[in-house]
Amino acid sequence: MKRTALYILLLAVSIVVLLVVNLLLGSVKIPAADVCRILLGIDSPPSTGGAGGGSSEIWRNIIFSSRLPQALTAIVAGAGLAVSGLQMQTVFRNPLAGPSVLGISNGSALGVAFVVLLSGKLGGVALSRLGYLGDAAMSVAAIIGALAVMLLILWVSQKVKGNVTLLIIGVMIGYLANAIIGVLKFLAPEEDVKSFVVWGLGSFARVSGDEMMLFIGLMCVLLPLTYLLVKPMNLLLLGDRYAANLGLNIRRSRMLVIISSGVLVAIVTAYCGPIMFIGLAVPHLARVLFRTSDHRILMPATALCGSVLALVCNIIARMPGFEGALPVNSVTALVGAPVIAMVLFHKRKDDIEE
């Protein structure tokens, strides 16, 4: 228990440290002392030369309009995707299950594709030219697409028996969504295709201002609610027959876990685009680190690990020397793939020793 508490504390401290690093690093160098002054609302002294006047105002704008929103978005998005991945891996008892396993992320992409790729054809005005209004339309379309696929999955789950069948159907829904997106790309103007591709690369930089507050507020409500599913998820690990003998309603519990995971994925994808590998890699990392399958520990541990990994990826994407930022999905793949490989090798080593 002491070991678990120590790791939880270390992860929490790591999030604070990485948050500070996210505020310090970027294409524009801002001294640490000035970052502290800006965060505390203290005016820079006139004797600081370049830090005074216009430079101070520019730095304040960079901190509050770019770096701080990106870091806070990474924290809650990473936690949401990691918890969603843990839920999917538990309900399907499949180590390769992730937030996109049921095609919910593909549903978000399909919703955005309909709005972005058909806007120029049907409305005469490309959505990519509408600025804030276009971004809001994309977020709404992503949520609608994800929820539509989730409702379809829930309807199918009432008709079929067995997790494997449901998993295969979810994968097929994902392939179908990708096929429709491919057709829409072929028919759409080049400018709209570019906007959709950029959205598909994923980014923590899209959320700012009131959108950021709404996104963080939603996630701060949803993430604690997932803890209510800890007991059913622990029972599901025992197998359907044993869990049913203990009084668990298997179908209802499975449906609640899928709904919880799907809503988390839908909201994160709507605001940040499809972020890959975090939901797949982080649950494995948490299991190895905490050496337990008890979801009372795994749930908060996975959320914290997800936030840490997302912050690390955001730092790499905005490393000094890069103009702008690298696509988050490229960074998460570079970080997540070695993590999964390390976990699998570690697990294989433990099996051989046993």
Residue pairs with C-beta under 8 A, 6 or more apart in sequence:
4 290
4 292
4 297
4 301
7 289
7 290
7 301
8 300
8 301
8 304
11 301
11 304
11 305
11 308
12 304
14 308
15 75
15 304
15 307
15 308
15 311
18 71
18 308
18 311
18 312
18 315
19 71
19 75
19 311
21 311
21 315
22 67
22 70
22 71
22 74
22 311
22 314
22 315
22 318
23 35
23 39
23 63
23 67
23 68
23 71
24 30
24 32
24 35
25 315
25 318
25 319
25 320
26 62
26 66
26 67
26 318
26 320
27 318
27 320
27 321
27 322
27 323
27 324
28 58
28 59
28 62
29 320
30 59
30 62
30 63
31 51
34 44
34 48
34 51
34 56
34 59
35 59
35 63
37 43
37 44
38 56
38 59
38 60
38 63
38 64
39 63
43 56
44 51
44 52
44 56
45 52
46 52
51 59
65 208
66 205
66 208
69 205
69 207
69 208
69 209
69 212
70 204
70 205
70 314
70 318
71 204
71 311
71 314
72 212
72 216
73 204
73 205
73 207
73 212
73 215
73 216
73 271
73 272
74 204
74 307
74 310
74 311
74 313
74 314
75 307
75 310
75 311
76 215
76 216
76 219
76 220
76 223
76 307
77 204
77 219
77 268
77 271
77 272
77 275
77 310
78 278
78 282
78 306
78 307
78 308
78 309
78 310
78 311
79 219
79 223
79 303
79 304
79 306
79 307
79 310
80 219
80 222
80 223
80 264
80 265
80 267
80 268
80 306
81 99
81 264
81 265
81 268
81 275
81 278
81 279
81 282
81 306
81 310
82 278
82 279
82 282
82 283
82 286
82 302
82 303
82 305
82 306
82 307
82 309
83 223
83 226
83 261
83 264
83 299
83 302
83 303
83 306
84 99
84 260
84 261
84 262
84 264
84 265
84 268
84 279
85 97
85 98
85 99
85 278
85 279
85 280
85 282
85 283
85 302
86 282
86 283
86 286
86 295
86 298
86 299
86 302
87 226
87 229
87 233
87 257
87 258
87 260
87 261
88 94
88 97
88 98
88 99
88 101
88 102
88 261
88 279
89 95
89 97
89 98
89 283
90 233
90 236
90 237
90 257
90 295
91 97
91 163
91 233
91 236
91 254
91 257
91 258
91 261
92 101
92 163
92 166
92 167
93 163
93 236
93 237
94 101
94 163
94 167
95 284
96 280
97 167
97 280
98 279
98 280
99 105
99 261
99 264
99 265
99 279
99 280
100 106
100 174
100 265
100 274
100 276
100 279
101 167
101 170
101 171
102 149
102 150
102 153
102 166
102 167
102 170
102 173
102 174
102 258
102 262
103 149
103 153
103 170
103 171
103 172
103 173
103 174
103 176
103 177
104 146
104 149
104 150
104 153
104 261
104 262
104 265
104 266
104 269
105 146
105 174
105 265
105 269
105 274
106 149
106 173
106 174
106 177
106 178
107 145
107 146
107 147
107 148
107 149
107 150
107 173
107 177
107 266
108 142
108 143
108 145
108 146
108 265
108 266
108 269
108 270
108 274
109 142
109 145
109 177
109 178
109 181
109 200
109 269
109 274
110 145
110 149
110 177
110 180
110 181
111 141
111 142
111 143
111 144
111 145
111 146
111 148
112 138
112 141
112 142
112 145
112 196
112 199
113 180
113 181
113 184
113 185
113 196
114 141
114 145
114 184
115 127
115 137
115 138
115 141
116 127
116 128
116 138
116 141
116 188
116 192
116 195
116 196
116 199
117 181
117 184
117 185
117 187
117 188
117 192
117 193
117 196
118 184
118 188
119 125
119 126
119 127
119 192
120 126
120 127
120 188
120 189
120 191
120 192
121 187
121 188
121 189
126 189
126 191
126 192
126 195
127 134
127 137
127 138
127 192
127 195
128 134
128 191
128 192
128 194
128 195
130 137
135 206
135 211
138 199
138 270
139 211
139 270
139 271
140 270
142 266
142 269
142 270
143 266
143 267
143 270
146 262
146 265
146 266
146 269
146 270
147 262
147 263
147 266
149 173
149 177
149 262
150 258
150 259
150 262
150 263
150 266
152 173
153 166
153 169
153 170
153 173
153 258
153 262
154 255
154 258
154 259
156 166
156 169
157 166
157 251
157 254
157 255
157 258
158 251
160 166
160 169
163 254
185 193
185 196
188 196
199 273
200 273
200 274
200 329
201 273
201 327
201 328
201 329
201 330
202 272
202 273
202 274
202 275
202 276
202 327
202 328
202 329
202 332
203 272
203 273
203 325
203 327
203 328
204 272
204 310
204 314
204 328
205 325
206 271
206 272
206 273
207 215
207 271
207 272
211 271
215 267
215 271
218 267
219 264
219 267
219 268
222 260
222 263
222 264
222 267
223 264
223 303
225 260
226 260
226 264
226 299
227 299
227 300
229 253
229 256
229 257
229 260
229 295
230 295
230 296
230 299
232 248
232 253
232 256
232 257
233 257
233 295
234 294
234 295
234 296
235 242
235 243
235 246
235 248
235 253
236 243
236 248
236 250
236 253
236 254
236 257
237 293
238 246
240 250
243 250
243 253
244 250
265 279
268 275
269 275
272 328
273 328
273 329
274 329
275 310
275 328
275 329
275 332
276 329
276 332
276 333
276 336
277 329
277 332
277 333
277 335
277 336
277 337
277 340
278 306
278 309
278 310
278 313
278 332
278 336
279 306
280 336
280 340
281 309
281 335
281 336
281 337
281 339
281 340
281 343
282 302
282 305
282 306
282 309
282 339
283 298
283 302
284 339
284 340
284 343
284 344
285 305
285 309
285 339
285 343
286 298
286 301
286 302
286 305
287 293
287 298
287 343
288 343
288 346
288 347
289 301
289 305
290 297
290 298
290 301
292 298
309 332
309 335
309 336
309 339
312 335
313 328
313 331
313 332
313 335
314 328
316 326
316 331
316 334
316 335
317 325
317 326
317 327
317 328
317 331
318 325
318 326
